[in-house]
Amino acid sequence: MDARQLQDIISAALPCEHIEVNGDGRHWYATLVSPAFQGLSRVRRHQLVYSTLGQRMHTDEVHALSMKTLTPAEWAEQGSNHG
């Protein structure tokens, strides 16, 4: 799996205003901005993203995924210092 495929899988199931995925094919880091995160704890946000990957997490197709999950308002608060 490459970064584009992983990005496409997540964005197909979760409305994202911004999505950036980097990694080495097994270990990934994603920055995700979605209105779906509004009102959710960080743990719940991560669970929502993991649910978009389904069996890929269990079959080790995606070994590890670290994430920064933000609402559009939280993303805007960061201004030009995204990342």
N, CA, C and O atoms as a Maestro MAE file, in Angstrom:
{
 s_m_m2io_version
 :::
 2.0.0
}

f_m_ct {
 s_m_title
 :::
 protein
 m_atom[332] {
  # First column is atom index #
  i_m_mmod_type
  r_m_x_coord
  r_m_y_coord
  r_m_z_coord
  i_m_residue_number
  s_m_chain_name
  s_m_pdb_residue_name
  s_m_pdb_atom_name
  i_m_atomic_number
  :::
  1 25 0.839 -1.166 0.000 1 A "MET " " N  " 7
  2 3 0.000 0.000 0.000 1 A "MET " " CA " 6
  3 2 0.897 1.246 0.000 1 A "MET " " C  " 6
  4 15 1.928 1.289 0.670 1 A "MET " " O  " 8
  5 25 0.477 2.247 -0.764 2 A "ASP " " N  " 7
  6 3 1.231 3.495 -0.761 2 A "ASP " " CA " 6
  7 2 0.389 4.608 -0.117 2 A "ASP " " C  " 6
  8 15 -0.782 4.405 0.206 2 A "ASP " " O  " 8
  9 25 0.994 5.761 0.060 3 A "ALA " " N  " 7
  10 3 0.344 6.868 0.761 3 A "ALA " " CA " 6
  11 2 -0.946 7.293 0.070 3 A "ALA " " C  " 6
  12 15 -1.938 7.594 0.734 3 A "ALA " " O  " 8
  13 25 -0.935 7.318 -1.243 4 A "ARG " " N  " 7
  14 3 -2.128 7.739 -1.996 4 A "ARG " " CA " 6
  15 2 -3.287 6.766 -1.768 4 A "ARG " " C  " 6
  16 15 -4.430 7.189 -1.597 4 A "ARG " " O  " 8
  17 25 -2.993 5.472 -1.766 5 A "GLN " " N  " 7
  18 3 -4.040 4.472 -1.531 5 A "GLN " " CA " 6
  19 2 -4.633 4.630 -0.139 5 A "GLN " " C  " 6
  20 15 -5.851 4.589 0.032 5 A "GLN " " O  " 8
  21 25 -3.768 4.810 0.855 6 A "LEU " " N  " 7
  22 3 -4.242 4.966 2.222 6 A "LEU " " CA " 6
  23 2 -5.079 6.238 2.349 6 A "LEU " " C  " 6
  24 15 -6.125 6.234 2.998 6 A "LEU " " O  " 8
  25 25 -4.628 7.299 1.744 7 A "GLN " " N  " 7
  26 3 -5.370 8.557 1.755 7 A "GLN " " CA " 6
  27 2 -6.738 8.385 1.105 7 A "GLN " " C  " 6
  28 15 -7.739 8.880 1.623 7 A "GLN " " O  " 8
  29 25 -6.787 7.695 -0.012 8 A "ASP " " N  " 7
  30 3 -8.048 7.463 -0.717 8 A "ASP " " CA " 6
  31 2 -9.024 6.634 0.112 8 A "ASP " " C  " 6
  32 15 -10.223 6.911 0.119 8 A "ASP " " O  " 8
  33 25 -8.519 5.625 0.806 9 A "ILE " " N  " 7
  34 3 -9.373 4.776 1.646 9 A "ILE " " CA " 6
  35 2 -10.000 5.601 2.755 9 A "ILE " " C  " 6
  36 15 -11.202 5.506 3.000 9 A "ILE " " O  " 8
  37 25 -9.188 6.412 3.427 10 A "ILE " " N  " 7
  38 3 -9.703 7.224 4.530 10 A "ILE " " CA " 6
  39 2 -10.697 8.258 4.011 10 A "ILE " " C  " 6
  40 15 -11.788 8.400 4.564 10 A "ILE " " O  " 8
  41 25 -10.328 8.978 2.955 11 A "SER " " N  " 7
  42 3 -11.194 10.055 2.464 11 A "SER " " CA " 6
  43 2 -12.489 9.537 1.837 11 A "SER " " C  " 6
  44 15 -13.473 10.274 1.776 11 A "SER " " O  " 8
  45 25 -12.511 8.292 1.372 12 A "ALA " " N  " 7
  46 3 -13.736 7.715 0.824 12 A "ALA " " CA " 6
  47 2 -14.785 7.480 1.911 12 A "ALA " " C  " 6
  48 15 -15.985 7.504 1.637 12 A "ALA " " O  " 8
  49 25 -14.334 7.255 3.132 13 A "ALA " " N  " 7
  50 3 -15.254 6.934 4.226 13 A "ALA " " CA " 6
  51 2 -15.442 8.075 5.217 13 A "ALA " " C  " 6
  52 15 -16.358 8.038 6.038 13 A "ALA " " O  " 8
  53 25 -14.585 9.083 5.148 14 A "LEU " " N  " 7
  54 3 -14.604 10.159 6.128 14 A "LEU " " CA " 6
  55 2 -14.441 11.487 5.385 14 A "LEU " " C  " 6
  56 15 -13.459 11.679 4.669 14 A "LEU " " O  " 8
  57 25 -15.404 12.409 5.553 15 A "PRO " " N  " 7
  58 3 -15.273 13.688 4.861 15 A "PRO " " CA " 6
  59 2 -14.100 14.479 5.435 15 A "PRO " " C  " 6
  60 15 -14.118 14.848 6.609 15 A "PRO " " O  " 8
  61 25 -13.097 14.739 4.627 16 A "CYS " " N  " 7
  62 3 -11.900 15.441 5.077 16 A "CYS " " CA " 6
  63 2 -11.709 16.728 4.280 16 A "CYS " " C  " 6
  64 15 -11.776 16.731 3.051 16 A "CYS " " O  " 8
  65 25 -11.471 17.811 4.999 17 A "GLU " " N  " 7
  66 3 -11.144 19.076 4.344 17 A "GLU " " CA " 6
  67 2 -9.658 19.132 4.017 17 A "GLU " " C  " 6
  68 15 -9.240 19.856 3.113 17 A "GLU " " O  " 8
  69 25 -8.871 18.370 4.750 18 A "HIS " " N  " 7
  70 3 -7.435 18.270 4.495 18 A "HIS " " CA " 6
  71 2 -7.000 16.885 4.931 18 A "HIS " " C  " 6
  72 15 -7.412 16.395 5.982 18 A "HIS " " O  " 8
  73 25 -6.173 16.264 4.125 19 A "ILE " " N  " 7
  74 3 -5.622 14.965 4.491 19 A "ILE " " CA " 6
  75 2 -4.208 14.869 3.928 19 A "ILE " " C  " 6
  76 15 -3.964 15.136 2.751 19 A "ILE " " O  " 8
  77 25 -3.300 14.485 4.792 20 A "GLU " " N  " 7
  78 3 -1.906 14.307 4.397 20 A "GLU " " CA " 6
  79 2 -1.425 13.010 5.030 20 A "GLU " " C  " 6
  80 15 -1.561 12.815 6.237 20 A "GLU " " O  " 8
  81 25 -0.869 12.134 4.225 21 A "VAL " " N  " 7
  82 3 -0.401 10.834 4.704 21 A "VAL " " CA " 6
  83 2 1.038 10.634 4.250 21 A "VAL " " C  " 6
  84 15 1.367 10.810 3.077 21 A "VAL " " O  " 8
  85 25 1.884 10.265 5.200 22 A "ASN " " N  " 7
  86 3 3.280 9.956 4.914 22 A "ASN " " CA " 6
  87 2 3.642 8.656 5.608 22 A "ASN " " C  " 6
  88 15 3.078 8.329 6.653 22 A "ASN " " O  " 8
  89 25 4.575 7.917 5.037 23 A "GLY " " N  " 7
  90 3 5.009 6.691 5.697 23 A "GLY " " CA " 6
  91 2 5.886 5.850 4.800 23 A "GLY " " C  " 6
  92 15 6.259 6.237 3.693 23 A "GLY " " O  " 8
  93 25 6.201 4.675 5.330 24 A "ASP " " N  " 7
  94 3 7.143 3.794 4.635 24 A "ASP " " CA " 6
  95 2 6.489 2.527 4.083 24 A "ASP " " C  " 6
  96 15 7.184 1.600 3.669 24 A "ASP " " O  " 8
  97 25 5.173 2.487 4.076 25 A "GLY " " N  " 7
  98 3 4.482 1.299 3.579 25 A "GLY " " CA " 6
  99 2 3.910 0.436 4.677 25 A "GLY " " C  " 6
  100 15 3.011 -0.369 4.433 25 A "GLY " " O  " 8
  101 25 4.420 0.595 5.886 26 A "ARG " " N  " 7
  102 3 3.888 -0.123 7.057 26 A "ARG " " CA " 6
  103 2 3.581 0.825 8.211 26 A "ARG " " C  " 6
  104 15 2.578 0.657 8.906 26 A "ARG " " O  " 8
  105 25 4.420 1.793 8.411 27 A "HIS " " N  " 7
  106 3 4.239 2.767 9.492 27 A "HIS " " CA " 6
  107 2 3.860 4.101 8.868 27 A "HIS " " C  " 6
  108 15 4.583 4.638 8.028 27 A "HIS " " O  " 8
  109 25 2.717 4.627 9.291 28 A "TRP " " N  " 7
  110 3 2.152 5.810 8.657 28 A "TRP " " CA " 6
  111 2 1.907 6.924 9.662 28 A "TRP " " C  " 6
  112 15 1.694 6.680 10.850 28 A "TRP " " O  " 8
  113 25 1.944 8.154 9.157 29 A "TYR " " N  " 7
  114 3 1.553 9.312 9.936 29 A "TYR " " CA " 6
  115 2 0.574 10.108 9.086 29 A "TYR " " C  " 6
  116 15 0.839 10.385 7.916 29 A "TYR " " O  " 8
  117 25 -0.549 10.473 9.674 30 A "ALA " " N  " 7
  118 3 -1.570 11.207 8.933 30 A "ALA " " CA " 6
  119 2 -2.000 12.451 9.691 30 A "ALA " " C  " 6
  120 15 -2.130 12.435 10.915 30 A "ALA " " O  " 8
  121 25 -2.217 13.523 8.951 31 A "THR " " N  " 7
  122 3 -2.861 14.722 9.469 31 A "THR " " CA " 6
  123 2 -4.210 14.784 8.776 31 A "THR " " C  " 6
  124 15 -4.294 14.851 7.550 31 A "THR " " O  " 8
  125 25 -5.266 14.759 9.582 32 A "LEU " " N  " 7
  126 3 -6.624 14.703 9.045 32 A "LEU " " CA " 6
  127 2 -7.455 15.833 9.636 32 A "LEU " " C  " 6
  128 15 -7.465 16.038 10.850 32 A "LEU " " O  " 8
  129 25 -8.149 16.564 8.772 33 A "VAL " " N  " 7
  130 3 -9.039 17.640 9.199 33 A "VAL " " CA " 6
  131 2 -10.434 17.290 8.705 33 A "VAL " " C  " 6
  132 15 -10.676 17.204 7.501 33 A "VAL " " O  " 8
  133 25 -11.351 17.089 9.652 34 A "SER " " N  " 7
  134 3 -12.700 16.674 9.282 34 A "SER " " CA " 6
  135 2 -13.739 17.271 10.225 34 A "SER " " C  " 6
  136 15 -13.519 17.317 11.435 34 A "SER " " O  " 8
  137 25 -14.863 17.724 9.689 35 A "PRO " " N  " 7
  138 3 -15.945 18.181 10.548 35 A "PRO " " CA " 6
  139 2 -16.537 17.033 11.377 35 A "PRO " " C  " 6
  140 15 -17.202 17.272 12.384 35 A "PRO " " O  " 8
  141 25 -16.296 15.803 10.955 36 A "ALA " " N  " 7
  142 3 -16.801 14.628 11.692 36 A "ALA " " CA " 6
  143 2 -16.162 14.505 13.069 36 A "ALA " " C  " 6
  144 15 -16.688 13.793 13.925 36 A "ALA " " O  " 8
  145 25 -15.042 15.182 13.304 37 A "PHE " " N  " 7
  146 3 -14.355 15.101 14.592 37 A "PHE " " CA " 6
  147 2 -14.955 16.036 15.647 37 A "PHE " " C  " 6
  148 15 -14.625 15.936 16.829 37 A "PHE " " O  " 8
  149 25 -15.827 16.932 15.223 38 A "GLN " " N  " 7
  150 3 -16.412 17.910 16.141 38 A "GLN " " CA " 6
  151 2 -17.059 17.215 17.338 38 A "GLN " " C  " 6
  152 15 -17.898 16.331 17.169 38 A "GLN " " O  " 8
  153 25 -16.669 17.613 18.531 39 A "GLY " " N  " 7
  154 3 -17.260 17.088 19.761 39 A "GLY " " CA " 6
  155 2 -16.723 15.737 20.205 39 A "GLY " " C  " 6
  156 15 -17.160 15.208 21.227 39 A "GLY " " O  " 8
  157 25 -15.788 15.170 19.461 40 A "LEU " " N  " 7
  158 3 -15.243 13.859 19.819 40 A "LEU " " CA " 6
  159 2 -13.909 14.004 20.538 40 A "LEU " " C  " 6
  160 15 -13.131 14.913 20.249 40 A "LEU " " O  " 8
  161 25 -13.655 13.102 21.473 41 A "SER " " N  " 7
  162 3 -12.356 13.055 22.139 41 A "SER " " CA " 6
  163 2 -11.303 12.589 21.142 41 A "SER " " C  " 6
  164 15 -11.630 12.065 20.077 41 A "SER " " O  " 8
  165 25 -10.052 12.783 21.493 42 A "ARG " " N  " 7
  166 3 -8.971 12.336 20.613 42 A "ARG " " CA " 6
  167 2 -9.051 10.833 20.371 42 A "ARG " " C  " 6
  168 15 -8.854 10.380 19.244 42 A "ARG " " O  " 8
  169 25 -9.332 10.066 21.397 43 A "VAL " " N  " 7
  170 3 -9.442 8.611 21.254 43 A "VAL " " CA " 6
  171 2 -10.580 8.250 20.306 43 A "VAL " " C  " 6
  172 15 -10.421 7.388 19.441 43 A "VAL " " O  " 8
  173 25 -11.716 8.901 20.466 44 A "ARG " " N  " 7
  174 3 -12.865 8.603 19.603 44 A "ARG " " CA " 6
  175 2 -12.571 8.993 18.149 44 A "ARG " " C  " 6
  176 15 -12.992 8.298 17.225 44 A "ARG " " O  " 8
  177 25 -11.856 10.090 17.949 45 A "ARG " " N  " 7
  178 3 -11.470 10.507 16.594 45 A "ARG " " CA " 6
  179 2 -10.601 9.438 15.948 45 A "ARG " " C  " 6
  180 15 -10.801 9.081 14.787 45 A "ARG " " O  " 8
  181 25 -9.640 8.932 16.703 46 A "HIS " " N  " 7
  182 3 -8.749 7.898 16.179 46 A "HIS " " CA " 6
  183 2 -9.526 6.623 15.871 46 A "HIS " " C  " 6
  184 15 -9.268 5.968 14.862 46 A "HIS " " O  " 8
  185 25 -10.465 6.271 16.726 47 A "GLN " " N  " 7
  186 3 -11.277 5.085 16.484 47 A "GLN " " CA " 6
  187 2 -12.082 5.239 15.195 47 A "GLN " " C  " 6
  188 15 -12.256 4.281 14.442 47 A "GLN " " O  " 8
  189 25 -12.567 6.451 14.954 48 A "LEU " " N  " 7
  190 3 -13.324 6.722 13.736 48 A "LEU " " CA " 6
  191 2 -12.446 6.501 12.496 48 A "LEU " " C  " 6
  192 15 -12.889 5.906 11.514 48 A "LEU " " O  " 8
  193 25 -11.224 6.975 12.549 49 A "VAL " " N  " 7
  194 3 -10.305 6.785 11.418 49 A "VAL " " CA " 6
  195 2 -9.956 5.306 11.263 49 A "VAL " " C  " 6
  196 15 -9.973 4.776 10.152 49 A "VAL " " O  " 8
  197 25 -9.641 4.645 12.365 50 A "TYR " " N  " 7
  198 3 -9.321 3.208 12.290 50 A "TYR " " CA " 6
  199 2 -10.471 2.425 11.669 50 A "TYR " " C  " 6
  200 15 -10.246 1.471 10.924 50 A "TYR " " O  " 8
  201 25 -11.718 2.832 11.976 51 A "SER " " N  " 7
  202 3 -12.872 2.115 11.427 51 A "SER " " CA " 6
  203 2 -12.926 2.228 9.906 51 A "SER " " C  " 6
  204 15 -13.476 1.344 9.249 51 A "SER " " O  " 8
  205 25 -12.361 3.306 9.323 52 A "THR " " N  " 7
  206 3 -12.341 3.440 7.866 52 A "THR " " CA " 6
  207 2 -11.387 2.421 7.234 52 A "THR " " C  " 6
  208 15 -11.525 2.082 6.059 52 A "THR " " O  " 8
  209 25 -10.435 1.945 8.006 53 A "LEU " " N  " 7
  210 3 -9.441 1.001 7.485 53 A "LEU " " CA " 6
  211 2 -9.874 -0.448 7.619 53 A "LEU " " C  " 6
  212 15 -9.337 -1.328 6.946 53 A "LEU " " O  " 8
  213 25 -10.848 -0.697 8.491 54 A "GLY " " N  " 7
  214 3 -11.403 -2.034 8.647 54 A "GLY " " CA " 6
  215 2 -10.351 -3.101 8.845 54 A "GLY " " C  " 6
  216 15 -9.471 -2.973 9.696 54 A "GLY " " O  " 8
  217 25 -10.450 -4.156 8.053 55 A "GLN " " N  " 7
  218 3 -9.577 -5.323 8.178 55 A "GLN " " CA " 6
  219 2 -8.116 -5.018 7.876 55 A "GLN " " C  " 6
  220 15 -7.238 -5.796 8.250 55 A "GLN " " O  " 8
  221 25 -7.844 -3.923 7.220 56 A "ARG " " N  " 7
  222 3 -6.458 -3.600 6.866 56 A "ARG " " CA " 6
  223 2 -5.576 -3.466 8.113 56 A "ARG " " C  " 6
  224 15 -4.379 -3.747 8.063 56 A "ARG " " O  " 8
  225 25 -6.167 -3.039 9.223 57 A "MET " " N  " 7
  226 3 -5.411 -2.944 10.475 57 A "MET " " CA " 6
  227 2 -5.176 -4.329 11.067 57 A "MET " " C  " 6
  228 15 -4.136 -4.579 11.676 57 A "MET " " O  " 8
  229 25 -6.131 -5.217 10.890 58 A "HIS " " N  " 7
  230 3 -6.045 -6.554 11.479 58 A "HIS " " CA " 6
  231 2 -5.178 -7.503 10.658 58 A "HIS " " C  " 6
  232 15 -4.597 -8.444 11.199 58 A "HIS " " O  " 8
  233 25 -5.093 -7.258 9.368 59 A "THR " " N  " 7
  234 3 -4.301 -8.138 8.509 59 A "THR " " CA " 6
  235 2 -2.871 -7.645 8.368 59 A "THR " " C  " 6
  236 15 -2.069 -8.242 7.650 59 A "THR " " O  " 8
  237 25 -2.557 -6.560 9.051 60 A "ASP " " N  " 7
  238 3 -1.209 -5.973 9.047 60 A "ASP " " CA " 6
  239 2 -0.884 -5.278 7.721 60 A "ASP " " C  " 6
  240 15 0.272 -4.938 7.469 60 A "ASP " " O  " 8
  241 25 -1.896 -5.067 6.876 61 A "GLU " " N  " 7
  242 3 -1.685 -4.297 5.651 61 A "GLU " " CA " 6
  243 2 -1.261 -2.873 6.013 61 A "GLU " " C  " 6
  244 15 -0.437 -2.255 5.338 61 A "GLU " " O  " 8
  245 25 -1.855 -2.373 7.105 62 A "VAL " " N  " 7
  246 3 -1.431 -1.103 7.706 62 A "VAL " " CA " 6
  247 2 -0.962 -1.463 9.106 62 A "VAL " " C  " 6
  248 15 -1.782 -1.684 9.998 62 A "VAL " " O  " 8
  249 25 0.327 -1.524 9.305 63 A "HIS " " N  " 7
  250 3 0.872 -1.987 10.584 63 A "HIS " " CA " 6
  251 2 0.655 -0.957 11.695 63 A "HIS " " C  " 6
  252 15 0.224 -1.312 12.792 63 A "HIS " " O  " 8
  253 25 0.949 0.309 11.416 64 A "ALA " " N  " 7
  254 3 0.815 1.348 12.431 64 A "ALA " " CA " 6
  255 2 0.403 2.653 11.771 64 A "ALA " " C  " 6
  256 15 0.881 3.000 10.691 64 A "ALA " " O  " 8
  257 25 -0.494 3.371 12.440 65 A "LEU " " N  " 7
  258 3 -0.954 4.660 11.946 65 A "LEU " " CA " 6
  259 2 -0.994 5.634 13.109 65 A "LEU " " C  " 6
  260 15 -1.793 5.477 14.033 65 A "LEU " " O  " 8
  261 25 -0.136 6.633 13.063 66 A "SER " " N  " 7
  262 3 -0.161 7.728 14.031 66 A "SER " " CA " 6
  263 2 -0.896 8.873 13.363 66 A "SER " " C  " 6
  264 15 -0.767 9.081 12.156 66 A "SER " " O  " 8
  265 25 -1.667 9.616 14.143 67 A "MET " " N  " 7
  266 3 -2.456 10.668 13.528 67 A "MET " " CA " 6
  267 2 -2.549 11.925 14.351 67 A "MET " " C  " 6
  268 15 -2.439 11.929 15.577 67 A "MET " " O  " 8
  269 25 -2.756 12.979 13.616 68 A "LYS " " N  " 7
  270 3 -3.153 14.265 14.176 68 A "LYS " " CA " 6
  271 2 -4.544 14.499 13.594 68 A "LYS " " C  " 6
  272 15 -4.693 14.638 12.380 68 A "LYS " " O  " 8
  273 25 -5.564 14.542 14.454 69 A "THR " " N  " 7
  274 3 -6.940 14.680 14.003 69 A "THR " " CA " 6
  275 2 -7.489 16.012 14.500 69 A "THR " " C  " 6
  276 15 -7.502 16.289 15.699 69 A "THR " " O  " 8
  277 25 -7.936 16.822 13.564 70 A "LEU " " N  " 7
  278 3 -8.391 18.168 13.888 70 A "LEU " " CA " 6
  279 2 -9.731 18.473 13.231 70 A "LEU " " C  " 6
  280 15 -10.040 17.960 12.155 70 A "LEU " " O  " 8
  281 25 -10.520 19.312 13.892 71 A "THR " " N  " 7
  282 3 -11.713 19.856 13.259 71 A "THR " " CA " 6
  283 2 -11.257 21.012 12.370 71 A "THR " " C  " 6
  284 15 -10.141 21.504 12.533 71 A "THR " " O  " 8
  285 25 -12.087 21.451 11.444 72 A "PRO " " N  " 7
  286 3 -11.713 22.607 10.630 72 A "PRO " " CA " 6
  287 2 -11.378 23.847 11.474 72 A "PRO " " C  " 6
  288 15 -10.463 24.596 11.131 72 A "PRO " " O  " 8
  289 25 -12.105 24.064 12.559 73 A "ALA " " N  " 7
  290 3 -11.826 25.217 13.423 73 A "ALA " " CA " 6
  291 2 -10.467 25.081 14.101 73 A "ALA " " C  " 6
  292 15 -9.720 26.055 14.198 73 A "ALA " " O  " 8
  293 25 -10.145 23.875 14.571 74 A "GLU " " N  " 7
  294 3 -8.836 23.650 15.202 74 A "GLU " " CA " 6
  295 2 -7.709 23.851 14.181 74 A "GLU " " C  " 6
  296 15 -6.658 24.401 14.508 74 A "GLU " " O  " 8
  297 25 -7.936 23.405 12.960 75 A "TRP " " N  " 7
  298 3 -6.960 23.562 11.879 75 A "TRP " " CA " 6
  299 2 -6.739 25.049 11.592 75 A "TRP " " C  " 6
  300 15 -5.605 25.501 11.433 75 A "TRP " " O  " 8
  301 25 -7.840 25.798 11.530 76 A "ALA " " N  " 7
  302 3 -7.750 27.237 11.263 76 A "ALA " " CA " 6
  303 2 -7.020 27.970 12.380 76 A "ALA " " C  " 6
  304 15 -6.281 28.919 12.123 76 A "ALA " " O  " 8
  305 25 -7.227 27.529 13.629 77 A "GLU " " N  " 7
  306 3 -6.554 28.143 14.791 77 A "GLU " " CA " 6
  307 2 -5.041 28.010 14.689 77 A "GLU " " C  " 6
  308 15 -4.306 28.854 15.202 77 A "GLU " " O  " 8
  309 25 -4.576 26.964 14.035 78 A "GLN " " N  " 7
  310 3 -3.139 26.758 13.880 78 A "GLN " " CA " 6
  311 2 -2.548 27.707 12.845 78 A "GLN " " C  " 6
  312 15 -1.330 27.856 12.754 78 A "GLN " " O  " 8
  313 25 -3.422 28.350 12.062 79 A "GLY " " N  " 7
  314 3 -2.963 29.319 11.067 79 A "GLY " " CA " 6
  315 2 -1.989 28.726 10.082 79 A "GLY " " C  " 6
  316 15 -2.186 27.612 9.597 79 A "GLY " " O  " 8
  317 25 -0.946 29.459 9.787 80 A "SER " " N  " 7
  318 3 0.020 29.002 8.790 80 A "SER " " CA " 6
  319 2 1.016 28.017 9.357 80 A "SER " " C  " 6
  320 15 1.898 27.546 8.639 80 A "SER " " O  " 8
  321 25 0.894 27.698 10.631 81 A "ASN " " N  " 7
  322 3 1.821 26.761 11.273 81 A "ASN " " CA " 6
  323 2 1.246 25.358 11.288 81 A "ASN " " C  " 6
  324 15 1.276 24.684 12.318 81 A "ASN " " O  " 8
  325 25 0.721 24.911 10.156 82 A "HIS " " N  " 7
  326 3 0.174 23.551 10.059 82 A "HIS " " CA " 6
  327 2 1.317 22.561 10.015 82 A "HIS " " C  " 6
  328 15 2.339 22.773 9.363 82 A "HIS " " O  " 8
  329 25 1.102 21.453 10.747 83 A "GLY " " N  " 7
  330 3 2.130 20.432 10.687 83 A "GLY " " CA " 6
  331 2 2.599 20.170 12.016 83 A "GLY " " C  " 6
  332 15 3.480 19.332 12.207 83 A "GLY " " O  " 8
  :::
 }
 m_bond[331] {
  # First column is bond index #
  i_m_from
  i_m_to
  i_m_order
  :::
  1 1 2 1
  2 2 3 1
  3 3 4 2
  4 3 5 1
  5 5 6 1
  6 6 7 1
  7 7 8 2
  8 7 9 1
  9 9 10 1
  10 10 11 1
  11 11 12 2
  12 11 13 1
  13 13 14 1
  14 14 15 1
  15 15 16 2
  16 15 17 1
  17 17 18 1
  18 18 19 1
  19 19 20 2
  20 19 21 1
  21 21 22 1
  22 22 23 1
  23 23 24 2
  24 23 25 1
  25 25 26 1
  26 26 27 1
  27 27 28 2
  28 27 29 1
  29 29 30 1
  30 30 31 1
  31 31 32 2
  32 31 33 1
  33 33 34 1
  34 34 35 1
  35 35 36 2
  36 35 37 1
  37 37 38 1
  38 38 39 1
  39 39 40 2
  40 39 41 1
  41 41 42 1
  42 42 43 1
  43 43 44 2
  44 43 45 1
  45 45 46 1
  46 46 47 1
  47 47 48 2
  48 47 49 1
  49 49 50 1
  50 50 51 1
  51 51 52 2
  52 51 53 1
  53 53 54 1
  54 54 55 1
  55 55 56 2
  56 55 57 1
  57 57 58 1
  58 58 59 1
  59 59 60 2
  60 59 61 1
  61 61 62 1
  62 62 63 1
  63 63 64 2
  64 63 65 1
  65 65 66 1
  66 66 67 1
  67 67 68 2
  68 67 69 1
  69 69 70 1
  70 70 71 1
  71 71 72 2
  72 71 73 1
  73 73 74 1
  74 74 75 1
  75 75 76 2
  76 75 77 1
  77 77 78 1
  78 78 79 1
  79 79 80 2
  80 79 81 1
  81 81 82 1
  82 82 83 1
  83 83 84 2
  84 83 85 1
  85 85 86 1
  86 86 87 1
  87 87 88 2
  88 87 89 1
  89 89 90 1
  90 90 91 1
  91 91 92 2
  92 91 93 1
  93 93 94 1
  94 94 95 1
  95 95 96 2
  96 95 97 1
  97 97 98 1
  98 98 99 1
  99 99 100 2
  100 99 101 1
  101 101 102 1
  102 102 103 1
  103 103 104 2
  104 103 105 1
  105 105 106 1
  106 106 107 1
  107 107 108 2
  108 107 109 1
  109 109 110 1
  110 110 111 1
  111 111 112 2
  112 111 113 1
  113 113 114 1
  114 114 115 1
  115 115 116 2
  116 115 117 1
  117 117 118 1
  118 118 119 1
  119 119 120 2
  120 119 121 1
  121 121 122 1
  122 122 123 1
  123 123 124 2
  124 123 125 1
  125 125 126 1
  126 126 127 1
  127 127 128 2
  128 127 129 1
  129 129 130 1
  130 130 131 1
  131 131 132 2
  132 131 133 1
  133 133 134 1
  134 134 135 1
  135 135 136 2
  136 135 137 1
  137 137 138 1
  138 138 139 1
  139 139 140 2
  140 139 141 1
  141 141 142 1
  142 142 143 1
  143 143 144 2
  144 143 145 1
  145 145 146 1
  146 146 147 1
  147 147 148 2
  148 147 149 1
  149 149 150 1
  150 150 151 1
  151 151 152 2
  152 151 153 1
  153 153 154 1
  154 154 155 1
  155 155 156 2
  156 155 157 1
  157 157 158 1
  158 158 159 1
  159 159 160 2
  160 159 161 1
  161 161 162 1
  162 162 163 1
  163 163 164 2
  164 163 165 1
  165 165 166 1
  166 166 167 1
  167 167 168 2
  168 167 169 1
  169 169 170 1
  170 170 171 1
  171 171 172 2
  172 171 173 1
  173 173 174 1
  174 174 175 1
  175 175 176 2
  176 175 177 1
  177 177 178 1
  178 178 179 1
  179 179 180 2
  180 179 181 1
  181 181 182 1
  182 182 183 1
  183 183 184 2
  184 183 185 1
  185 185 186 1
  186 186 187 1
  187 187 188 2
  188 187 189 1
  189 189 190 1
  190 190 191 1
  191 191 192 2
  192 191 193 1
  193 193 194 1
  194 194 195 1
  195 195 196 2
  196 195 197 1
  197 197 198 1
  198 198 199 1
  199 199 200 2
  200 199 201 1
  201 201 202 1
  202 202 203 1
  203 203 204 2
  204 203 205 1
  205 205 206 1
  206 206 207 1
  207 207 208 2
  208 207 209 1
  209 209 210 1
  210 210 211 1
  211 211 212 2
  212 211 213 1
  213 213 214 1
  214 214 215 1
  215 215 216 2
  216 215 217 1
  217 217 218 1
  218 218 219 1
  219 219 220 2
  220 219 221 1
  221 221 222 1
  222 222 223 1
  223 223 224 2
  224 223 225 1
  225 225 226 1
  226 226 227 1
  227 227 228 2
  228 227 229 1
  229 229 230 1
  230 230 231 1
  231 231 232 2
  232 231 233 1
  233 233 234 1
  234 234 235 1
  235 235 236 2
  236 235 237 1
  237 237 238 1
  238 238 239 1
  239 239 240 2
  240 239 241 1
  241 241 242 1
  242 242 243 1
  243 243 244 2
  244 243 245 1
  245 245 246 1
  246 246 247 1
  247 247 248 2
  248 247 249 1
  249 249 250 1
  250 250 251 1
  251 251 252 2
  252 251 253 1
  253 253 254 1
  254 254 255 1
  255 255 256 2
  256 255 257 1
  257 257 258 1
  258 258 259 1
  259 259 260 2
  260 259 261 1
  261 261 262 1
  262 262 263 1
  263 263 264 2
  264 263 265 1
  265 265 266 1
  266 266 267 1
  267 267 268 2
  268 267 269 1
  269 269 270 1
  270 270 271 1
  271 271 272 2
  272 271 273 1
  273 273 274 1
  274 274 275 1
  275 275 276 2
  276 275 277 1
  277 277 278 1
  278 278 279 1
  279 279 280 2
  280 279 281 1
  281 281 282 1
  282 282 283 1
  283 283 284 2
  284 283 285 1
  285 285 286 1
  286 286 287 1
  287 287 288 2
  288 287 289 1
  289 289 290 1
  290 290 291 1
  291 291 292 2
  292 291 293 1
  293 293 294 1
  294 294 295 1
  295 295 296 2
  296 295 297 1
  297 297 298 1
  298 298 299 1
  299 299 300 2
  300 299 301 1
  301 301 302 1
  302 302 303 1
  303 303 304 2
  304 303 305 1
  305 305 306 1
  306 306 307 1
  307 307 308 2
  308 307 309 1
  309 309 310 1
  310 310 311 1
  311 311 312 2
  312 311 313 1
  313 313 314 1
  314 314 315 1
  315 315 316 2
  316 315 317 1
  317 317 318 1
  318 318 319 1
  319 319 320 2
  320 319 321 1
  321 321 322 1
  322 322 323 1
  323 323 324 2
  324 323 325 1
  325 325 326 1
  326 326 327 1
  327 327 328 2
  328 327 329 1
  329 329 330 1
  330 330 331 1
  331 331 332 2
  :::
 }
}
